[in-house]
Amino acid sequence: MLKEKRQPFMTPVEIVRIIASAIGIKASNKQLDTFAFKYDQPYTLASSLFKESISVPLSKFINKDFSKKLEAKFESMMREYIELVNSTPMDGITRVETEAILTRWILDTIAVEFNLFMGKVIEGPNYLMRNNLHPNGITQGFDWLSSNVEWWDSFLKFIPKEKRHRFKLWKSNDELPKLSNITNIPDYLPNSEVEGHEWEKIKVVILAARFIDNLQRNYANIYPEKLVNVAVLSLSQVEQYIWHLKSKNQDWLKPLGEQGLEIDYIFYKKGENKELSDAGRKQCSKTLIDELEVSTFKHSKFNMGYWLNWYRARWHALNGELKEANSHFKVTFEKALFFAGPSMPEIIKEALSIASSLKPTPDKAFIKRLKNSAILFGIDIPLHKEDKSQLEVNRFDSVVEDWELKLYEATFHKHFPPALQFNVTSSNASQRIGPLLGAFEQSIKPNFRSPNKKIVVGDTWGKHMPQIVYFSWMNQVEAVAQLINKGVNVNALSDSNESALLFSILQMDVLDHGSSMDDTLFKLISSIRHREDVVNTKTSKKELLPLVCAVDTGRPAVVAKIIEMGANVNFRGNTDKTSALFSALSRIGMIKRPDVSKALIKNHPLNNELLDTIRRHSNGLMGATLDEVKRNYEKYLQDPMFKNITDSGHNLIVDRIKEFMTLGNMREIAKLLINAGSDANAGHKTRINGFTPLMLAAELDEVELFEAMVQKNGDPLITAEHPETGNPIDSKYVAFAHQSNKVLRYLASQQERA
């Protein structure tokens, strides 16, 4: 792609390509060339290509520790970079103006990472503070090796003559080392007794020198001829430079902005344009958009096409022409990527509402692209799909779920209110937002002639479900019994994947103060043979799983029955992706330490996982994307009454667990799950990333359960990540930190036996 046609911001894959090329390993992956300038990218692509193209070769051939640190640095780089992309509109700026400074920031960042590794890990040379005695990095590196590796000079004497000649070429700047050259240095003396870790240190010293020399050799337009004490460029300086460029373009940007404001006024200030009819608004706005097209054409080199197409897309949406609007939103989306800055989230949200509202079917291919970009730009998070192959991960339903489609569709009137539309003929159908309300028990009667009949319930919006599911939800045991006698299909699911079995379990849910706590319905439903896939089906939005819900009844008999019916004990449920064993141990913790549990719940960070939980449980009332949910939730938290109600609800959960669950029953449930094969080493994303059921048992000093898990292949040496330091921590560390003396004594006894 010609530089003039590239967006002013680089894609993450283009950044990977620059890093790989500068280090000297670009040729190993053609995908870098293929995807570097494709602005519509899967959110995982850059990270996977960095690992494949850079991390794996460096780990295998150079130095594992450096590879790991460089990969972590890349991830933090991308987080900062995407924040800049999100916050900075590039109207009036071209790639020609940004290429050099962005490349300089990328290379400076990697150079610093090399240097940090040199100084902190191997106490190697400081290539960024080179003195004039060293004409290049290789010379500095070889001098350092001579001074700090006692056998290096002897090594140079005994290697073959042609190898010494190659080193001279490197030092004279006549040749840059290839990765394969550096990798093969230990083979120059096949019978060398030097240990592998020594060679890793040497290879990374030479690779870093090669990187520095490459900057002077192939990036002369960015770096001075002699790279001595060059100041490192920060991303904030890049931002300042961009705003400096923008200040030069105000003369033509300002009139365009005024034209846009005039269109916005006609679109969205209907109440202030009472002299204009809807037909007049329609024609006037179309004329203004045509005039804007002429103005943007005069400045075509600045790629302002996204702005024009956005107005055309909105015009068609307000005119009820959703297919045309969708077509224009596709062009808008493609032109706005890595260009539109803070407008990008709004473009994505409006486009999602249009693409999801198309009849007879939503534009799923476009919706998937939009969701991928929403994740990349930090306004949404990926779905958690455990045990999925790469092919399955790329499927539509691994990126977007059915409930999200309905939620996006429900936001259409938020973005394009009926009152502002040119033709007031748009559907007034109820939007699937907020709670499902209705006079259920009074208005719906069972149809025993058609036991498998599906019904639509709700006044606020309609939910489709089989009768057996509905009457189980309502806990109408007699109606359910008669439907069973009529041969009803107990495996039938609602449009949200709810089953009669699930609702029978939820009647005993300790966490729900509105539950009946009656097991009559469960005994009735569970007496009928179920398909295993139904027993293991999660609801589509709240991700309720029968086995995990059974744990929250606090009744061992219920858990045992669900396992007997074919539950997979390692499937995860709820929006926090919890295994049944981890959930059982968590409840034990709440019983043993209620005050600690209340404090942990109250002080839970407002992270993406919690925001997603709020979104799923509020059914769109808090917003359709995570940035909206966060903004709305934080606003509500400013209200003392809302905060008090929220805190009271959290305290009530812990109080009910203490009232209706017993340590004996929860320990019995945990043993049932352990004996059924529940994975004690399964990592969970809690306040400590990678925390396992075994670690939680260590924290709670549940030595009997801890021992039972170890006997079933629970591994005390598996580590999680400390939330503050990032250091690995194992079960012994957890037990020591929480003074779990019984578990510590058990671990000591096992060590003595070993």
Buried (B, 14 or more C-beta within 10 A) or exposed (E): EEEEEBBBBBBBBBBBBBBBBBBBBBEBBEBBEEBBBEBBBBBBBBBBBBBBBBBBBBBEBBBEBBBEBBBEBBEEBBEBBBBBBBEBBBBBBBBEBBBEBBBBBBBBBBBBBBBEBBEEBBEBBEBBEBEEEBBBBBBBBBBBBEEBBEEBEEBBEEBEEEBEEBBEEBBEBEBBBEBEBBBEBBEBBEEBEBEEEEBBBBBBBBBBBBBBBBBBEEBEEBBEEEBEEBEBBEBEBBBEBBEEBBEEBEEBBEEBEEBBEBBBBBBBEBEEBEEBEBEEBBBBBBEBBEEBBEBBEEBEEBBBBBBBBBBBBBBBBBBBBBEBBBBBBBBBBBBBBBBBBEBBBBBBBBBBBBBBBBEEEBBBEBBBBBBBBBBBBBBBBBBBEEEEEEEEBEEEEBBBBEBBBBBBBBBBBBBBEEEBBBEEEBEEEEBBBBEBEBEBEEEBEBEBEEBBBBBEBBEBBBBBBBBBBBBBBBBBBEBBBBBBEBEBBBBBBBBBBBBBBBBBBBBBBBBBEEBBBEBBBBBBBBEBEBBEEBBBBBBBBBBBBBBBBBBBBBBBBBBBBBBEBBBBBBBBBBBBBBBBBBBBBBBBBBBBBBEEBBEBBEEEEEEBBBBBBBBBEBBBEBBBBBBBBBEBBEEEEEEEEEEEEBEEEBBEBBBBBBEBBEEEBBBBBBBBBBEBEBBBBBBBBBEBEBBBBBBBBBBBBBBEBBBBBBEBEBBBEBBBBBEEEEEEBBBBBBBBEBEBEBBBEBBEEEEEEE
